[in-house]
Amino acid sequence: MAVEPLVAASLNADKLAVSVPTRQSLPPKGSCWYCEKPLDSVRRFCGKPCADAFDEEAEYTR
């Protein structure tokens, strides 16, 4: 059974979204997820450079 290209792309995007964690899906842990700098119990990253570096690393490791 052939799957139309748009449907196939949508199915692949859904699989990818499940396998790659997003910044918001990470639980706050009291330190930056990238550099381990101590943080409060709400924030996940100490700043935009660490958040961007985390995203870039996640892109290369999928």
C-alpha positions, -999 to +999 in steps of 0.1 A: +000+000+000+015+033-011+014+063+013+012+098+000+043+119+005+026+144+028+012+117+050+045+099+051+063+131+061+037+137+088+042+102+102+079+106+103+076+140+120+054+125+147+080+098+153+108+123+155+089+145+179+084+116+203+121+106+202+138+140+207+131+157+241+122+194+239+134+220+263+100+222+280+097+184+284+128+184+306+120+185+343+137+212+363+165+196+383+181+225+402+210+229+377+214+238+341+208+208+318+238+218+297+266+232+320+253+220+354+254+255+369+232+256+400+197+271+394+164+275+412+138+247+411+120+262+381+146+270+354+161+244+331+189+264+316+211+292+330+207+312+298+200+312+261+236+301+251+232+269+271+197+263+259+208+268+222+239+245+228+216+218+242+193+220+212+223+219+188+237+189+206+204+171+206+201+178+168+235+160+162+228+131+185+194+119+172 
